[in-house]
Amino acid sequence: MEKQGASVVISHQIREGKQSEYEKWLEEIGPICRNAAGNIDWQIIRPIPTLTSTYTVIIRFDTTEHLKDWMNSLERSDLIKKAQPLFEKGDDYYIKSGLDFLFTPLESKTKTPMRWKQFLVTWSAIYPLSLSIPFIITPILRACRFPQIRIIDSFFISGSVVLLMVYIIMPYYTKLIKKWLYK
């Protein structure tokens, strides 16, 4: 079995007024997916109210094989059929190994950029965050009376950097430099 982890990024554009039904559907499919063999993580990026209608679900598995087993499973197929009336568009998804999903635009099937470009982009985004985030997080931790212990500080600082990278920085940064990145 393949050792490298794999992620699937699923986009569901939900029909107007069907968001609460979709949320209930997520509550149904979520536990089933999380109990699938090899499931590591399940994250939902919800739409911005009154601005967007697209939900993005990022699911990580320990192997590509386990991920494909889930995506092709009868359980998932039945649940997708059940949710079909809620979708404005189909069940759009793409599968990537490792962290390639950070560099693949949701709206297209563009190939993944060369590794050296991924390295430069990631480094150029993480470097300023690694310099600035400690100045923001450390005073907050002290105000919350967390002891000044390097491992605790590092835990919250690195978590903040990763959160910003995955949800805020990389989606916009890769759009900004897409001509160079995907060239």
C-alpha positions in Angstrom: 0.0 0.0 0.0 1.1 3.6 -0.8 2.7 5.2 2.3 2.1 8.9 1.4 -1.1 10.5 2.7 -3.7 11.8 0.3 -6.3 14.6 0.4 -9.6 15.1 -1.4 -11.0 18.6 -1.9 -14.7 18.5 -2.5 -16.7 21.6 -3.6 -20.5 21.7 -3.3 -22.3 24.7 -4.5 -25.6 24.7 -2.6 -28.9 25.9 -4.0 -30.4 29.0 -2.4 -32.3 28.2 0.8 -31.0 24.6 1.0 -28.0 25.4 3.4 -29.7 24.0 6.5 -30.6 20.8 4.7 -27.0 20.5 3.5 -25.8 21.1 7.1 -28.0 18.2 8.3 -26.6 16.0 5.4 -23.1 16.9 6.6 -24.0 15.7 10.0 -25.1 12.4 8.5 -22.1 11.8 6.1 -19.4 13.2 8.5 -19.3 10.4 11.1 -19.5 7.7 8.3 -16.5 9.3 6.5 -14.5 9.8 9.8 -15.0 6.1 10.5 -13.8 5.0 7.1 -10.5 3.1 7.0 -7.5 5.4 7.1 -9.4 8.6 7.7 -7.1 11.2 9.3 -9.1 14.5 9.2 -12.3 16.1 7.9 -12.5 19.9 7.6 -15.4 22.0 6.3 -14.9 25.5 5.0 -18.4 27.0 5.0 -19.6 29.7 2.6 -19.6 33.4 3.7 -23.3 34.2 4.3 -24.9 36.4 1.6 -21.7 36.3 -0.5 -21.0 32.7 -1.5 -22.9 29.4 -1.6 -19.9 27.0 -1.9 -18.9 24.6 0.8 -15.4 23.1 0.6 -14.8 19.8 2.4 -11.2 18.7 2.8 -10.7 15.1 3.8 -7.3 13.5 4.5 -6.5 9.8 4.5 -3.4 7.9 5.3 -3.1 6.4 1.8 -4.4 7.2 -1.7 -5.9 3.7 -1.7 -8.0 4.3 1.4 -9.1 7.7 0.1 -10.2 6.1 -3.2 -12.0 3.3 -1.3 -14.0 6.0 0.5 -14.7 8.1 -2.6 -15.9 5.0 -4.5 -17.8 3.4 -1.6 -21.5 2.5 -1.9 -22.2 4.5 1.3 -20.8 7.7 -0.1 -22.5 7.1 -3.4 -25.9 6.7 -1.7 -25.4 9.8 0.4 -24.3 11.8 -2.7 -27.5 10.7 -4.5 -29.5 11.8 -1.4 -27.9 15.2 -1.5 -28.1 15.8 -5.2 -31.2 17.9 -5.0 -29.3 20.3 -2.8 -26.5 20.9 -5.2 -26.5 23.8 -7.7 -23.7 21.9 -9.5 -22.4 18.4 -9.2 -20.2 16.7 -6.7 -16.9 18.3 -7.8 -13.7 17.0 -6.3 -10.1 16.3 -6.9 -7.6 14.0 -5.2 -4.0 15.0 -4.4 -1.2 13.4 -2.4 0.5 15.2 0.4 -0.1 19.0 0.5 -0.5 19.5 -3.3 -4.1 20.6 -2.7 -2.7 23.9 -1.4 -1.4 24.6 -4.9 -4.3 23.4 -7.0 -7.0 25.9 -7.8 -10.6 24.7 -7.0 -12.0 26.1 -10.2 -9.8 24.2 -12.7 -8.0 21.0 -13.3 -4.7 22.8 -13.7 -1.6 20.6 -13.1 0.3 20.9 -9.9 3.2 23.4 -10.1 6.8 22.3 -10.1 8.1 21.4 -6.6 10.7 24.1 -6.5 8.0 26.7 -7.1 5.9 25.2 -4.4 8.9 25.4 -2.1 9.6 29.1 -2.9 5.9 30.1 -2.5 5.5 28.2 0.8 8.7 29.6 2.2 7.9 33.1 1.1 4.6 32.9 2.9 5.8 31.1 6.0 8.9 33.3 6.6 7.0 36.6 7.3 4.4 34.7 9.4 7.1 33.0 11.4 8.6 36.4 12.2 5.3 38.2 13.0 3.0 35.7 14.6 5.1 35.2 17.7 4.7 39.0 18.4 0.9 38.6 18.3 0.4 35.2 19.9 2.9 35.4 22.8 1.3 38.4 24.5 -2.1 36.8 24.1 -0.8 33.6 25.8 0.7 35.6 28.6 -2.6 37.6 29.0 -4.4 34.2 29.3 -1.9 33.2 31.9 -0.2 30.4 30.0 3.2 29.8 31.4 6.2 30.9 29.4 7.2 27.5 28.2 8.7 27.2 24.7 6.8 24.0 23.7 3.4 25.7 24.6 4.3 28.9 22.8 5.5 26.9 19.7 2.3 24.8 19.7 0.1 27.9 19.4 2.4 29.8 17.1 2.8 26.9 14.6 -0.9 26.2 14.8 -1.7 29.9 14.0 0.8 29.8 11.1 -0.7 26.6 9.6 -4.3 27.9 10.0 -3.4 31.2 8.3 -1.5 29.3 5.5 -4.2 26.8 4.7 -7.3 29.0 5.1 -6.2 32.6 4.3 -2.8 33.1 2.8 -2.4 30.3 0.3 -5.8 30.5 -1.4 -5.2 34.2 -2.1 -1.5 34.1 -2.6 -1.6 31.4 -5.2 -4.3 33.3 -7.1 -2.2 36.4 -7.0 0.9 34.6 -8.5 -0.9 32.0 -10.6 0.6 33.2 -14.0 4.1 32.5 -12.7 3.2 29.5 -10.5 1.4 27.5 -13.2 3.7 28.6 -16.1 
